[in-house]
Amino acid sequence: MIKISVSIDVSNLKQAEIFYIEALGCKKLRDQGSMAVLSVENCDIYLQEKAAGTKPLKSDSVVRDYGRHWTPIHLDFLCENVDEVVEKILKLGGSHEGGESAEWGAIAHCADPFGNGFCLINE
């Protein structure tokens, strides 16, 4: 059996913990120095404190940047009420970047305070 975990680089671990716990309903499992392990349903999320400008790879051309950025891989958080969760996200320093709704439900495009994008989708 394979289990998926997600690692998210952040510049402020305590702020990230508050955001992911209060806005998205994650539960804290443990602290590991400059990393906190959270859980949501059957997925563990590792918040790793890394300073802006540090190198995630040996390459000399890539550095961590906590301005809004995009990656083709992102998290989707399934929830019962997208609008309610968006309110929490905004209150805790995240952003809401639009979305859509139809017969299938609703989706909101969001980002955490560190520029990491994710979507909220009606369950």
N, C-alpha and C positions, 0 to 999 in steps of 0.2 A: 504494500500500500504506500502511496506517495501522499504526503501532506504538503500543502503550499503555505509558505510564510512570506510576508512582505517586509522589506526593509525600506524605511523612509528616512533620508537625511534631513535634519533640521538644524537651525542655528541656535535654538533655545529649547532645551529638552523640557523644562518645566512648563513653558508656554504650550509646547506641542502636546504634552500629556493632558493638560487641561482642555485643549481644543478637541482632541480625539475622544476623550472620555465624556465631556459635557455636551459637545455638539453631535457626536456620532454614536454615542452609547457604548464605546469600547470599555472593557474592564481591564484594570491593571493586574498583571500576573506577578511581575517582579521588577526590581531595579538591578542593573548590572553595570555599575559605574557610570560611564557616559552614554548608557543605553537603557531604555525602559522597554519591557515586553508587555504589550497589550494584547487583548484577544477580543474578537467579535465573531460570534457563532463558532465556526470551526476553522478560523484563520487567525494565526498569530501575526501581530504587527510589531516589528522591531523599530522603535524610534531611536535613531543614532545621532548624537550631537556631534556635528562637524562644522568647523568654522567656514564662513564664506571665503572664497579665494583659495581654499586648499584643493589639492589634486586628488580626485577619486581614482585616477588611473596613472600609470607611469608616464603617459603621454605628457608632453609639456604644453600642449595646446588646450587642454580641457581643465577647467577649474569649477568648483561648486559656486553656483550663483542662485541666490534665493529670491531674485525677481521672478515674476510670473514666467514660467517656461512650459513647454509642451513636450510630451513624449508619446509615442504611439502605444505604450503600455500604461494603463492607469487603473485605478480602483473604481469599482461601482459599489455603492452602498445601497442596499435594498431597504426601503422603509415604507411605513404605512401612510405617512403624511409628508410629502415633499415640502410643502410650504412651511410647515411647523419646523422642520429640520433646517431649512434655509434661514429662518429667523435666528436660530441658535448659532449657525455658522457665521452670520454677519455680526452678531453680538460678540463673538469670541475672536474677531479679527480676520475671518476668512472672507472670501468674495463669492458672489453669485454672478455668473456671466451669461445668463439667459437659459433657455430651455424650450421645451415644447410639451404639448399634451394633446391627446387624441383618445379614441375609444380604448386603446390599450393601456392608458394610464398617463403618467407624467415623468419627465426627466428634467433635472436641473444640472447645469454645468457649473461646477464650483472649483475653488482652490483653497487650500489651507493658508495660514499666514506666511508660509515659507515658499509659496509659488507652486506647490505640488498640486496638480489638477486631479479632480475626481468627479464622478457623477453620482447624483442621487436618483434612484428610480423607484417608482411606486411598486410595491410588492404585489 
